[in-house]
């Protein structure tokens, strides 16, 4: 059997590992439009700062990963589409690669809004490793003193803190009335934004960028306006980062009968390629995982969730099933956290349609749990960063590999992705557990891991 995987991110890597646990003999071909081995897509701000090792960035072991799992890795091969009737993947230039099973794991691309001036030098997105290296080179060249970041989502906020830390004047323009609009409500977002403002980052909420101006083909200023007005303000800028969201690469199936995630009431596309609980598309020999597709969440609803953890989870499910097993995805894990050091924030689930919420403080951190129909539907947390020593009794830190990793990454201040994942698993994946007083006490004591698995009650800190 020949398996062709389009894409080389977390979903692809997890699929390869899962597939090889079942099938050691079939051919695996991986096509990537980049030249790099699998890397951590959530560490681009670390690349900009220059504080991440090659081992941590290329977290699967670099090119050795493909040797270990007997993968024919083909970099710089941009896939432009598939023909699922003839069972071929089409590469730019016309090359066609036949498959028996195909996994579409090409992720999402950075959305570039139609703003006049986006073609100027110094204007970039910040989605991939090419972008991160380019931004770092511009900053280190000394040419960039002031930067405007368009969009206050997780990538925009992390880049804002990073570039402020590197000595730049940083301005963030956000269309909505708050930062992290898809992660936090207004109250929590304002709590989170305040220490970032005190750290020197300038925010323009309820504003939109109407034009980017420059001379000699390089950006010089960004023109913004408050929403609903025609009063322009100009911000001097030597660099502009467009952090205005991502879109799934559904163009790969544009000429096929493979179904997309469509709102049946409006007929509008609202997500990526539609997959079932086995990560199969409407063509049973074509699978999809990661940011390219809309999968089933913890409630059994189709949602497009463009995050690292669900990409890994869905990739593993696809890998097992392409190898002949029948493994269901138990529901995509929907949790996130921003890796900022001045302040920290995270969330999981949904909060827009909640009926009530419950808030409490824990060691200077505000935790908010949202309820609907008597059950937890989401949570958020915000807090100031703190230095905490690692707990040597925690068994997750005993191996040399984890110790080495922790020395590099776990010395961050604040409550991060680890805690957000645990909160998710307790509040959402285990929704039958009600928000009892003993649960609140456990959170306040910092026993976050114990909430997810009682056998691991020694906290990580």
N, C-alpha and C positions, 0 to 999 in steps of 0.2 A: 504494500500500500504506500502511496505517496501523499504526504500531508504538506500543504503549502500554507505558510503563515504570513499574512501581510501585516507588517508592523513589528517593532522591536522593543516595545516598552514593557511595563510590568505585567500586563495581561499576557503578552507573548511569552515572556520568561516563565511565568507560572504554568502556562499551558504546556510548555516543553517539559518541565520537571514532572508534571502530573502524567503526561503521556508516556514518558520513559519509565515510570513506575509500573506500567502495565505492558507496554510494547517496546522492546529493545531493538527490534529489527527493521521496522518500517522506515522509509526515508522521510526526513523532515527538512524542508527548505524554508528559510526565513528571508524575506525581502524587506529591506529598509531603505528609505530615501536618504538616510543619514549615514555617515561613515563610522559612527561610534558603536561600541558594544552597548548592551542594555545599561542605562544609567537611571539614577533616582530623579524623577522629574520634579519632585517637590523640594529640591535642594539648589535651585538656580540662584537664589539670593546668596547662598554659601559660595557658589562659584564666583559671583560678582565680588564678594568680600575677599575671596581667596583663602578661606579658612576650612576647606574640606579636602581630605586626602583622596588620592586616586582610588584607594580601596573602598572608601565610603561612597564615593560618587558612582563608581562602577561596581555596584553592590553585589552583583552576581559573579564577580571574579574576572571581568573583562573578557577578552577573546578566548580565554581558557574554558569559559562556560560552554561554548559551542563545541569544543573538542571533547569535553567531558560527556556531553549528551549526544554526540554524534549528529551534529546539525550542520547542514550546508548553508552557511550564512553568506548572504549576498548583499553587501552594502552598496549604497548609491544606486539602488534599483527602485525608481519611483513607479509605483503601480498606479495606473490611471483608470482601471476598471476590471471587471470580471465578466466572463460570458458563462453563466451557470448552466446554460443548455449544452454547450460544448465542453464544459468543465475545464476552462482555462482561465488563468490570471494574465492580464495584459499589462506589460511594462511599457513605459514611455519609450518610443522608438520603434514599437511594433512587436517586440519579442513576446511570445506566448508560452506560458508555463503550465502544462497540464497538471491536474490534481485529482485525487480520489476524495479527499476531504480537504476543505479549506477553512481556515480561521481568519476572519477579518478583525484585526486588532491594531488598526492604523491610528486610533485615537482621535483627537480633535485638533483643529487649527485655530490660531489666534484670529479673532474677528477684527478687521480693520475698518472702522467707520468711514463713511464717505465725507471726510472733512477736507476742505481745500488746504493743500500744503503737506499732506501726509507723505508725499514722495520726496520731501527734502532730506538732505543728509542730516544725521543726528536724530531722526525719528525712527523708532523701532518698536517692535513688540518684545515681550520678555517670556516667551513660551518654552523655548528649547535651549539646548546647550550652545548652539551657534549664537543665539541672541545674548545669552549670559556672557559668553566670552567677548562678544563685540562691545557690550556695555562696559565691561571691565577695562578693555583696551582704551576706549574713549576716555574713561575717567582717569586712568593712569597716564594718559598722554598729556594731561594738564589742560586740555581744551575745554573741558566741561567744568563749570563752576555752579551753574544753576540748572535744575531739572524740573520739568513739569510731568507729573504722572496723571494720566487720564484714566480714571476708574479707581475706586477704593475697595475693590474686592481683596481676597487674600493675597494674590500675587502683587497687586499694586501697593498694599500696605506693607508687606514684607520688603519689597524693593525700596519703599520710601524710608523705612527705618535703616535699612542697609546703607543707602546712599547718604543719609544724614550722618550716620556713624562714620562714613568715609570723608566727611567734611563738606559736603555739598549743601547748597541752599535748595530745599525741597518743597515743592508745591503739589498738592493733590486736589484734582477737580473731580467731583462726584455729582452725577445727575440727580440721585435720590437725596433724601433728607438725612442720611446717616451713612457712616462707613459700614463695611461688611453687611450690606443690605439683605443678603440672602442667608446670613448666618445669625444676625442679632436683630432684636427689635430696637426701637428708637431709644428707649431708656438705657438698655445695656450697651448699645453702640456709643452713646454719649459718655458713659462711664469709661469705656475703653479708650475713646479718642482723647480724653482730657490729658493724660500723661504724655501721649504722643505730641500733642500741641505744646505742652510744657517743655518737651525735648527739642522743640524748634521746627517741627513740621507744620507747614501752613495748609489748612484745609479750606476748600471752597465747596460747601454743600449746596444742593439745589442750584447748581450751575451747569452749564454746558459749554463745550468748546465749539466755537463757530468757525475758527480758521487758525492755521499755523503759518506764521510769516517768517521769511528768511531772505538772505541775500547771499550771492555767490554760492547758491545751491546748498546752503546750510541754515538750519533753524536759528532764529534770533528771538522770536517772541511768540506767545500763544495768546490768542484773543478769546476771552470767555465772557459769558453773559449770565446773569441770574435768570432762572427759568421764568418765562412769561414776560420778559422785558426786552427792550432793544438797547439797553445801556451796556456798552462794551467796556471791558477792563483788559489791559495788556500786561502779561507777565513775562519778564525777560527770561529766556531759556536758551541754554546751549545744547540741551538734549530733551527729547520728549519720549516718554515710554507709554505706549498704548496698551492699557490693561483693561480692555473693554469686553472681556468675555471670550469664550471659545465656542466653536460650532463643530458638531460631529462630521467626520469625513464621509457623509452619505453619498457623495458623488461617485464613489466606487461602485455603487449598485444602481446608478441612474438609468442605465440602459437594460435593466433586468426586471423580472417580475417579483423580486424580493421586496417584502413589505417594510414600510417605514412606520414609525410611531406617529399616528395621526389622531387628532381629536375628532371623534366620530360626529360630534354635534356641529363642528365648524368646518370639518374637512381640512383643517390646517395641520401641517407637520409640526409637532411639538417636541420632538426628540430625535433619537437616532434610529438605527436599524432595529427593528422589532425582533426580540428573541423570547423563547419560552424558558421554562425552568431548567432545561438542559443546555441552554445557551445556543440552541438551534434557531436559525432564521426560518422563514417560510419555505426555504429549500433545505431539506433535512441533511444534505451533505455540505452545507455552508453554515458555519458557526460564526458568532461574533462575541467579542468580550471587550470590556473597557469603555473608554469615552466615546467610541464609535456607535454604541448601541444603547437602547432602552431595555433594561431588564426588570425583573420582579423584585420589589423591595420587601421589607419585613412584613408588610401588611398584604402582600400579594398583588399590589398594584404596579403597573408598568410606569417606571420613572427613568428619566435620563439623569444619571448621577456621575458627573465627571470628576472622580476622586481616585486617589491612589489605592486605598484599601479595597473598594469594590472591584477595581480593575484586576487586582491580584486574585481575589476570590473567584470572580467570574472566569478568569483565565484558567484557573485550576479545574473548575467544573467542565469547561470546554475540553481541556486536555484529556481528562478521564473519559469523557463521552466519545471523543474522536477515536480513542483507543478501544472502544467497544463496550465500556461499562454503561450503566444506566444510573447516573448520579444526578440528583436534583439540587439546584441551588436553594438553600434554605431561606434566602432573602438577602438582598444586597445591604451591606453595612453602610449606613449613611451617617458618617460623623467626620468632623473636620476640626482643625485648630490652626491658628496662625502662629508662626514661629517668630514672634517678636519678643524682644528681651526687656524693653521698657515696661510693657504691659502684655498681658496674655488674654486670649479669648478662644472659645470653642463652642461647638454646638452639634446637635444630632437630631435626626427626625425632622418634624415640621412644627411650625408655630403659628402660621398665618391664620389657620382656621380653628385654633384652640378655643375652648370655652372658658377656661380659667387657668390660673398659674399659681405656683407656690414658690416663694423665694426665701432664702436663708443665707447667712454669711458663714464662711468657714475660713479662719485664719486670714482675714482680709480679702477673701475672694467671695464674690457674689455668685450664687448658683440659683438658677431659675428653672423650674420644671413646669412644663405645659401639659394640661389635661384636656381630654375630650372623651365624652361618653364614659367618664369615670376611670379612664385608663391614661397612662402616660403616652403622649404623642411626640414629645420632643423636650429638649433641655438646652440651656445656654449657660456659660460661665464666663466671668470677667474678673481679672485681678491684677494687682501690681506684681511684678516679678520679685522673686526672692532667691537668694543663694541657699541651697540645701545640700547637705552632705549625703553621699550615697550610703545606704545601709548595707554593710558587708554581710549581714545575716540573710539577705534576700537571695534565694537560690538561683534567680535569674542572672545574678552578677557573679556567679562562682567560676564559670568557665573563663579561660584566658581570652577567648574570642569576644565574649560579651564585655569583659573588663576593658579590653582595648577599645572597643566601640564606645563604651560608656564614658571613658575618659575624654573622648572627642565630642560626644553628642549630648550626654545626659547632664552636663554641667550647666546647661541653659537654665536660666531662672524661670520660675513660674510653673503653672499647671498646663501641660502641653498635650500633644496628640495621644500619648500613652493613657493619660487620665481620661481624655475625651472618649477613647475607644472603650475603656472600662465602663464609663457612665452609659455609653450607648448599649453595651451588652446587658447592663443591669436594667436600665429603664425601659428599653425598647424590645430587645430580643427576649427579655424575660418579663413581658408585660403583665403576667399574672401576679408578679410581686407588687403589691400596693405600696404606696409611699407612706409607710408606717414610721412612727417615731424612732424605732430602733434603726431604721435605714438612714434617717436624717442624722442620728448620733454617729453612725459608722462613717458617714461622709465627713462630718465635722472632725472626727478623729483621724481623718486621712486614710482610712482603710478602703481605698477605692478598689484595689485589686480583689479584696475579699468579697466585694459585692458581686463580682462577676463569677468567681470560683472560690467557694469557701475553703478549698484545700490550699489556697495560696494567700493565707491571711496575714503573712508577714509583708508589710507595705514595702514598696520599692525604695522609699526614702526613709 
